[in-house]
Amino acid sequence: MEWTIQQIALITGIPKDSLRYYDKLGMISPKRHENGYRYCDDNDLAALQYLTVMKYAQFTLSEIKAMVGLSCDQPTAECNEIGKRILTEKTKELKQVVANYQKIILLLEELLPMIDGVETYSSNQERIEAYIRQVYEGIRQSKTTQSNHDNKE
């Protein structure tokens, strides 16, 4: 099946400008018809679904492009190692993000009974602030790790 950029934007929820950008990067390969319009096919739709999942998983466009490039017809050992490295690092990063979110969920669950009244909040303020600092440090360390990783690219 074929869809115009307008149609594929509606189907995927991806803005038309982003679709054109992904085309420019070679992440999708819409065909041009005689009228000059781009048309996406099932392969492009699958690539966009993959791209959306990877972006949701906090992959950068360069990481996604590298992973897409690995699905070539004749993979090499070097390509395989690059893919394993990217996936290993991203798995580690996501596990840290999940751990941070779990801490935040616990914080929110603990906060609810602590803020029943002004007095309750005041008496628990130090405990709340200490927990927030702990969560903050975990997030900050995650960002530092991510920043160091991004600078290597």
C-alpha positions in Angstrom: 0.0 0.0 0.0 1.1 3.6 -0.5 0.4 6.8 1.4 1.3 10.4 0.8 3.4 12.2 3.4 0.1 13.9 4.6 -1.5 10.5 5.0 1.5 8.8 6.7 1.7 11.8 9.1 -1.9 11.2 10.1 -1.3 7.4 10.5 1.9 7.7 12.5 1.3 11.0 14.3 4.8 12.1 13.1 4.8 15.7 11.7 5.4 16.1 8.0 8.6 18.1 8.6 10.0 15.2 10.6 9.0 12.7 7.9 10.9 14.9 5.3 13.9 15.1 7.6 13.9 11.3 8.1 13.8 11.0 4.3 16.8 13.4 4.0 18.7 11.3 6.6 17.9 8.1 4.6 15.9 6.6 7.5 12.9 6.1 5.2 12.9 6.0 1.4 9.6 7.3 0.1 9.2 7.1 -3.7 8.4 10.1 -5.8 5.7 9.8 -8.4 5.4 11.9 -11.6 3.5 14.6 -9.7 6.6 15.1 -7.5 4.8 13.9 -4.3 6.5 11.5 -1.9 4.7 8.2 -1.3 5.5 5.9 1.6 5.0 2.2 1.4 4.7 -0.6 4.0 8.5 -0.7 4.4 8.5 3.0 5.3 5.7 2.5 7.7 7.6 -0.3 9.4 10.7 1.9 9.6 8.7 4.8 11.1 7.2 2.4 13.7 10.7 1.2 14.6 11.9 4.8 14.7 9.1 5.8 17.0 9.7 3.0 19.4 13.5 3.7 19.4 12.9 7.4 20.0 10.5 6.6 22.9 13.3 4.4 24.3 15.5 7.5 24.2 17.7 6.5 21.3 19.3 9.5 19.6 18.7 9.8 15.8 22.4 8.9 15.2 21.9 5.7 17.3 18.7 4.9 15.4 20.4 5.5 12.1 23.3 3.3 13.1 20.9 0.5 14.2 18.9 0.9 10.9 22.2 0.7 9.0 22.9 -2.6 10.7 19.9 -4.3 9.1 21.7 -4.4 5.8 21.8 -7.5 3.6 25.4 -8.3 4.4 26.1 -7.5 8.0 29.8 -7.4 9.1 31.4 -8.3 12.4 32.1 -4.6 12.9 28.5 -3.7 12.4 27.5 -6.4 14.8 29.8 -5.1 17.5 28.5 -1.5 17.0 25.0 -2.8 17.4 25.8 -4.7 20.5 27.6 -1.7 22.0 24.6 0.6 21.3 22.1 -1.8 22.7 24.1 -2.6 25.7 24.6 1.0 26.6 21.0 1.9 25.9 19.8 -1.0 28.1 22.0 0.2 30.9 20.7 3.8 30.5 17.0 2.7 30.4 17.4 0.5 33.5 18.7 3.6 35.4 15.8 5.7 34.1 13.3 3.0 35.2 15.0 2.8 38.6 14.7 6.6 38.9 11.0 6.5 38.0 10.5 3.7 40.5 12.0 6.0 43.2 9.8 8.9 42.1 6.7 6.7 42.3 7.7 5.7 45.8 8.2 9.3 46.7 4.8 10.3 45.4 3.2 7.4 47.2 4.9 8.4 50.4 4.1 12.1 49.9 0.3 11.6 49.7 -0.2 10.8 53.4 2.4 13.3 54.4 0.5 16.2 52.9 -2.9 15.5 54.6 -2.5 18.8 56.4 0.0 21.7 56.7 1.2 20.3 60.1 1.8 16.8 58.6 3.8 18.3 55.7 5.9 20.5 58.1 6.7 17.6 60.4 7.8 15.5 57.4 9.5 18.2 55.4 13.1 17.1 56.2 12.4 13.5 55.3 10.7 14.6 52.0 13.6 16.9 51.1 16.2 14.2 51.8 14.3 11.7 49.6 14.0 14.3 46.8 17.8 14.9 47.1 18.4 11.2 46.8 16.2 10.9 43.7 17.8 14.1 42.3 21.3 12.6 42.7 20.3 9.5 40.8 18.8 11.5 38.0 21.9 13.8 37.9 24.2 10.8 37.7 22.1 9.4 34.9 22.4 12.6 33.0 26.1 12.8 33.5 26.5 9.3 32.2 24.3 10.1 29.2 26.2 13.3 28.5 29.5 11.5 28.6 28.1 8.9 26.2 26.7 11.5 23.8 30.1 13.3 23.7 31.8 10.0 22.6 29.6 10.0 19.4 
